[in-house]
């Protein structure tokens, strides 16, 4: 074949292949505009910030073809109604804590945080390498949503109290804002749990509608101003050793996405998951120092209180497992994984950190 003929033929072939490929590429990267409603106020640059980080990376990874607009609690629906809005298709997705929805089924709490559950690294390992994500997919699919890990707070604080809590009896009759399934455990100890969205906690505490409140930890708690209306700051938050947040996506919307977009959402959520924890780890130490300087009185829960809470939590788990096979299955998976992990942590992680903490205080 002559060079001129070859180039002519090749040019025709290239044009033809381009004509075929272009529509295929366009079809695989459609232009989409979704709405994400969060359970958090915009003032929390950790929790709401995870939504913004997620949307940013999805947008950039798709050359602006897939845009997700983020809305704070109350801008479309109240913070505790974002799950329903996602499941029924009012919005495409949300960012929330699944334990808020234990009233629908307590199993939701197991995928977020439960008393004496896993820490942050154990949660990630269970979801990413254990049975966690598969169990969640099976469960959440029945509720018309797809869930992806998208943030963790780490171990939380035990909350802000108007009075000192020295004994188990001091808990009786206490009206406390406490999220999720932990309220069931607190009820056994005489506490009257209140589930209140983050932005509404301060006025409730200020007015005396509640006697105590827990949220997350120093960095967020300082922003919400709790130290101004309750001075006793207790630790640890035994009900939230490693609280996993999720983005929920309407199931039909998720299934309609090209595989490439699904992969991008999974990747962006995984980055936001890591980034949120990093923000808390980086910002909590300085925030705790500031809170103490402003008058916060740090107090540990006594061993007697911790033991009583553990006993009550075990009773709650046994009662729910007896009547809810799904809860029982997921709880066993999580607890078996946690117990194996703690064996390893006892050998290496805990030993190392305990030494380092003693070394710090010893100079």
C-alpha positions as CSV (number, residue, x, y, z in Angstrom):
1,X,0.0,0.0,0.0
2,X,1.3,3.4,-0.9
3,X,2.0,5.8,2.0
4,X,-0.6,8.3,0.8
5,X,-3.3,5.6,0.6
6,X,-2.3,4.3,4.1
7,X,-2.6,7.7,5.7
8,X,-6.0,8.2,4.0
9,X,-7.3,4.9,5.1
10,X,-5.9,5.3,8.6
11,X,-7.5,8.8,8.9
12,X,-10.9,7.3,7.9
13,X,-10.5,4.6,10.5
14,X,-9.5,7.0,13.2
15,X,-12.4,9.2,12.5
16,X,-14.8,6.3,12.6
17,X,-13.4,5.0,15.9
18,X,-13.6,8.5,17.4
19,X,-17.2,8.8,16.2
20,X,-18.1,5.5,17.9
21,X,-16.1,6.2,21.1
22,X,-17.3,9.7,21.9
23,X,-21.0,8.8,22.6
24,X,-19.8,5.8,24.7
25,X,-17.7,8.1,26.9
26,X,-20.4,10.7,27.1
27,X,-22.9,8.0,28.2
28,X,-20.6,6.7,30.9
29,X,-20.1,10.2,32.4
30,X,-23.5,11.8,32.4
31,X,-24.0,15.2,33.9
32,X,-25.7,14.9,37.3
33,X,-26.7,17.3,40.0
34,X,-27.6,15.7,43.4
35,X,-28.5,17.1,46.8
36,X,-27.0,15.9,50.0
37,X,-28.7,16.8,53.3
38,X,-26.7,16.5,56.5
39,X,-27.7,15.9,60.1
40,X,-25.3,18.6,61.2
41,X,-25.1,22.4,61.3
42,X,-22.6,24.2,59.1
43,X,-20.7,25.4,62.1
44,X,-19.2,21.9,62.6
45,X,-16.4,21.8,60.1
46,X,-15.6,18.3,61.1
47,X,-19.0,16.6,60.4
48,X,-20.4,19.0,57.9
49,X,-16.9,19.4,56.5
50,X,-16.9,15.8,55.6
51,X,-19.9,16.4,53.3
52,X,-18.0,19.3,51.6
53,X,-14.9,17.3,51.2
54,X,-16.8,14.4,49.6
55,X,-18.6,16.7,47.2
56,X,-15.4,18.4,46.2
57,X,-13.6,15.2,45.2
58,X,-16.6,13.8,43.4
59,X,-16.8,17.0,41.3
60,X,-13.1,17.1,40.5
61,X,-12.9,13.4,39.7
62,X,-15.7,13.8,37.1
63,X,-14.5,17.0,35.6
64,X,-17.5,18.8,37.1
65,X,-20.0,16.4,35.5
66,X,-21.2,15.0,38.8
67,X,-22.0,17.8,41.2
68,X,-23.4,17.3,44.7
69,X,-24.8,20.3,46.6
70,X,-24.6,20.1,50.4
71,X,-27.2,21.3,52.8
72,X,-27.0,21.6,56.5
73,X,-29.6,20.4,59.0
74,X,-32.9,22.2,58.5
75,X,-32.2,23.7,55.1
76,X,-34.2,21.0,53.3
77,X,-35.4,18.8,56.2
78,X,-34.6,18.7,59.9
79,X,-31.4,16.9,60.8
80,X,-33.0,13.8,62.1
81,X,-35.3,13.4,59.0
82,X,-32.6,13.1,56.4
83,X,-32.7,9.3,56.3
84,X,-36.5,9.3,55.4
85,X,-35.9,12.0,52.8
86,X,-33.3,9.9,51.2
87,X,-35.2,6.7,51.3
88,X,-38.3,8.2,49.8
89,X,-36.4,10.0,47.1
90,X,-37.0,13.6,48.2
91,X,-33.2,14.0,48.1
92,X,-30.6,11.7,46.5
93,X,-28.4,11.3,49.6
94,X,-27.6,12.3,53.1
95,X,-24.9,12.3,55.8
96,X,-25.9,11.1,59.2
97,X,-25.3,8.7,62.1
98,X,-27.3,5.6,61.6
99,X,-28.0,5.1,65.4
100,X,-30.4,8.0,65.2
101,X,-32.8,5.6,63.5
102,X,-32.8,2.8,66.1
103,X,-36.6,3.5,66.5
104,X,-37.1,1.9,63.1
105,X,-34.8,-1.0,64.0
106,X,-32.1,-1.1,66.7
107,X,-29.8,-2.9,64.3
108,X,-29.1,0.5,62.7
109,X,-27.2,1.4,65.9
110,X,-24.8,-1.4,65.5
111,X,-23.4,0.1,62.3
112,X,-22.7,3.4,64.0
113,X,-21.8,3.1,67.7
114,X,-23.2,1.1,70.6
115,X,-22.1,1.0,74.3
116,X,-18.8,-0.8,74.8
117,X,-18.4,-1.4,71.1
118,X,-15.4,-1.0,68.8
119,X,-12.9,1.9,68.5
120,X,-12.4,3.8,65.3
121,X,-9.7,1.5,63.8
122,X,-11.6,-1.6,64.7
123,X,-14.8,-0.2,63.1
124,X,-12.9,0.5,59.9
125,X,-11.4,-3.0,59.9
126,X,-14.7,-4.6,60.5
127,X,-16.4,-2.7,57.7
128,X,-13.6,-2.8,55.1
129,X,-12.1,-6.2,55.8
130,X,-14.6,-8.1,58.0
131,X,-18.3,-8.7,57.6
132,X,-19.4,-5.1,58.4
133,X,-20.1,-3.7,54.9
134,X,-21.8,-6.9,53.6
135,X,-24.1,-7.0,56.7
136,X,-24.9,-3.3,56.2
137,X,-25.6,-3.7,52.5
138,X,-28.0,-6.6,53.2
139,X,-29.7,-4.6,55.9
140,X,-29.8,-1.1,54.4
141,X,-31.0,-2.4,51.1
142,X,-34.3,-3.5,52.8
143,X,-34.7,0.2,53.8
144,X,-34.2,1.5,50.3
145,X,-30.7,3.0,50.8
146,X,-27.0,2.3,50.1
147,X,-24.6,3.2,52.9
148,X,-20.9,4.1,52.6
149,X,-18.6,4.9,55.5
150,X,-17.9,8.6,55.6
151,X,-16.4,9.7,58.8
152,X,-15.5,8.7,62.4
153,X,-15.3,10.8,65.5
154,X,-13.0,8.4,67.5
155,X,-13.8,7.8,71.1
156,X,-16.1,10.5,72.4
157,X,-16.4,12.3,75.7
158,X,-19.0,11.4,78.3
159,X,-20.8,14.8,78.1
160,X,-21.6,17.9,80.0
161,X,-23.4,17.8,83.4
162,X,-24.8,20.5,85.6
163,X,-23.8,18.6,88.7
164,X,-21.2,16.0,89.6
165,X,-22.0,12.4,89.0
166,X,-20.2,10.4,91.8
167,X,-22.4,7.4,92.1
168,X,-24.8,5.3,90.0
169,X,-27.7,6.8,92.1
170,X,-26.7,10.3,90.9
171,X,-27.9,9.3,87.4
172,X,-31.5,8.6,88.5
173,X,-34.0,11.1,87.2
174,X,-31.4,12.9,85.1
175,X,-32.7,14.3,81.8
176,X,-29.9,13.8,79.3
177,X,-29.5,14.4,75.6
178,X,-27.9,11.2,74.4
179,X,-27.9,10.0,70.9
180,X,-29.0,6.6,69.6
181,X,-29.2,3.2,71.2
182,X,-27.2,4.2,74.3
183,X,-30.3,5.8,75.7
184,X,-31.7,2.3,76.3
185,X,-28.8,1.5,78.6
186,X,-29.1,4.8,80.4
187,X,-32.8,4.2,81.0
188,X,-31.9,1.1,83.0
189,X,-29.9,3.3,85.3
190,X,-32.7,5.8,85.8
191,X,-31.7,8.4,83.2
192,X,-34.4,10.0,81.0
193,X,-32.8,10.1,77.5
194,X,-33.6,12.9,75.1
195,X,-32.8,12.6,71.4
196,X,-32.1,16.2,70.2
197,X,-30.3,17.3,67.0
198,X,-26.9,19.0,67.4
199,X,-28.1,22.5,66.8
200,X,-30.8,22.3,69.4
201,X,-28.8,21.0,72.3
202,X,-27.4,24.3,73.7
203,X,-30.8,26.1,74.1
204,X,-32.2,23.0,75.8
205,X,-29.3,22.8,78.2
206,X,-29.4,26.6,78.8
207,X,-33.1,26.6,79.6
208,X,-32.8,23.6,81.9
209,X,-35.0,21.4,79.7
210,X,-32.2,18.9,80.1
211,X,-29.7,18.4,82.9
212,X,-26.8,17.0,80.8
213,X,-25.8,16.5,77.2
214,X,-23.3,14.6,75.2
215,X,-22.2,15.4,71.7
216,X,-18.8,14.4,70.4
217,X,-15.7,15.8,72.0
218,X,-13.7,19.0,72.8
219,X,-13.4,20.5,69.3
220,X,-17.1,20.3,68.4
221,X,-18.3,20.8,72.0
222,X,-16.4,24.1,72.2
223,X,-18.0,25.3,69.0
224,X,-21.4,24.5,70.4
225,X,-20.7,26.4,73.6
226,X,-21.8,23.7,76.2
227,X,-19.1,24.8,78.7
228,X,-21.1,28.1,79.2
229,X,-24.1,26.3,80.6
230,X,-22.7,23.1,82.2
231,X,-19.2,22.9,83.8
232,X,-18.7,19.2,84.6
233,X,-17.1,17.4,81.6
234,X,-17.1,13.7,82.0
235,X,-15.1,11.0,80.2
236,X,-15.0,8.5,78.5
237,X,-18.0,8.3,76.2
238,X,-18.3,4.5,76.8
239,X,-21.3,4.4,74.4
240,X,-19.3,5.7,71.5
241,X,-15.8,4.3,71.3
242,X,-15.5,4.9,67.6
243,X,-18.6,6.5,66.0
244,X,-18.9,5.7,62.3
245,X,-20.9,8.2,60.2
246,X,-22.3,7.2,56.9
247,X,-23.5,8.7,53.7
248,X,-26.8,7.2,52.7
249,X,-27.8,7.1,49.0
250,X,-31.3,6.4,47.6
251,X,-31.1,2.8,46.4
252,X,-32.6,3.4,43.0
253,X,-30.3,6.4,42.4
254,X,-27.3,4.4,43.4
255,X,-28.2,1.5,41.1
256,X,-28.8,3.9,38.2
257,X,-25.2,5.3,38.4
258,X,-22.5,4.1,36.0
259,X,-20.0,1.8,37.7
260,X,-17.3,4.5,37.3
261,X,-19.5,6.9,39.3
262,X,-20.2,4.3,42.0
263,X,-16.4,3.8,42.3
264,X,-15.8,7.5,42.6
265,X,-18.4,7.9,45.3
266,X,-16.9,5.0,47.2
267,X,-13.4,6.5,46.9
268,X,-14.4,10.0,47.9
269,X,-16.4,8.7,50.9
270,X,-13.3,6.6,52.0
271,X,-11.1,9.7,51.9
272,X,-13.7,11.8,53.8
273,X,-13.8,8.9,56.3
274,X,-10.1,9.2,57.0
275,X,-10.0,13.0,56.8
276,X,-12.8,13.5,59.4
277,X,-10.9,11.3,62.0
278,X,-7.7,13.2,61.2
279,X,-9.4,16.5,61.9
280,X,-10.6,15.4,65.3
281,X,-7.3,13.9,66.3
282,X,-5.5,17.1,65.2
283,X,-8.0,19.6,66.9
284,X,-9.2,17.9,70.0
285,X,-6.0,18.4,72.2
286,X,-5.9,22.1,71.9
287,X,-9.6,22.4,72.3
288,X,-9.5,20.4,75.5
289,X,-6.9,22.8,76.9
290,X,-9.0,25.8,76.0
291,X,-12.1,24.3,77.6
292,X,-10.2,23.7,80.9
293,X,-8.9,27.2,80.8
294,X,-12.5,28.4,80.4
295,X,-13.6,26.6,83.5
296,X,-14.6,23.1,82.4
297,X,-14.1,20.6,85.2
298,X,-12.8,17.3,83.8
299,X,-14.2,14.3,85.6
300,X,-13.8,10.5,84.9
301,X,-16.8,8.2,85.3
302,X,-16.1,6.1,88.4
303,X,-15.3,2.4,88.0
304,X,-18.6,1.6,89.7
305,X,-20.5,3.7,87.2
306,X,-18.7,2.1,84.3
307,X,-19.4,-1.4,85.6
308,X,-23.0,-0.7,86.1
309,X,-23.3,0.7,82.6
310,X,-21.6,-2.4,81.2
311,X,-24.0,-4.6,83.0
312,X,-27.0,-2.6,81.8
313,X,-25.7,-2.6,78.2
314,X,-25.3,-6.4,78.3
315,X,-28.9,-6.7,79.4
316,X,-30.1,-4.5,76.6
317,X,-28.2,-6.5,74.0
318,X,-29.6,-9.8,75.4
319,X,-33.2,-8.5,75.4
320,X,-33.0,-7.2,71.9
321,X,-31.2,-10.3,70.5
322,X,-33.9,-12.5,71.9
323,X,-36.6,-10.9,69.7
324,X,-34.6,-9.5,66.8
325,X,-32.6,-12.1,64.8
326,X,-30.9,-9.5,62.6
327,X,-29.7,-7.5,65.6
328,X,-28.4,-10.8,67.1
329,X,-26.5,-11.7,64.0
330,X,-24.9,-8.3,63.5
331,X,-24.1,-7.9,67.2
332,X,-22.3,-11.3,67.3
333,X,-20.2,-10.4,64.2
334,X,-19.2,-7.1,65.7
335,X,-18.4,-8.5,69.2
336,X,-16.5,-11.4,67.8
337,X,-14.4,-9.1,65.7
338,X,-13.9,-6.7,68.6
339,X,-12.8,-9.4,71.0
340,X,-10.1,-10.7,68.6
341,X,-9.0,-7.1,67.9
342,X,-8.7,-6.4,71.6
343,X,-6.5,-9.4,72.1
344,X,-4.1,-7.9,69.6
345,X,-4.4,-4.4,71.0
346,X,-3.6,-5.7,74.5
347,X,-0.3,-7.1,73.2
348,X,0.9,-4.2,71.1
349,X,-1.2,-1.1,70.7
350,X,-2.3,-0.7,74.3
351,X,1.1,-1.6,75.8
352,X,2.8,1.0,73.5
353,X,0.3,3.8,74.2
354,X,0.3,3.1,77.9
355,X,4.0,3.4,78.1
356,X,4.0,6.6,76.0
357,X,1.3,8.2,78.1
358,X,3.3,7.4,81.3
359,X,6.5,8.7,79.8
360,X,4.8,12.0,78.9
361,X,3.5,12.6,82.4
362,X,6.8,11.6,83.8
363,X,8.7,14.0,81.6
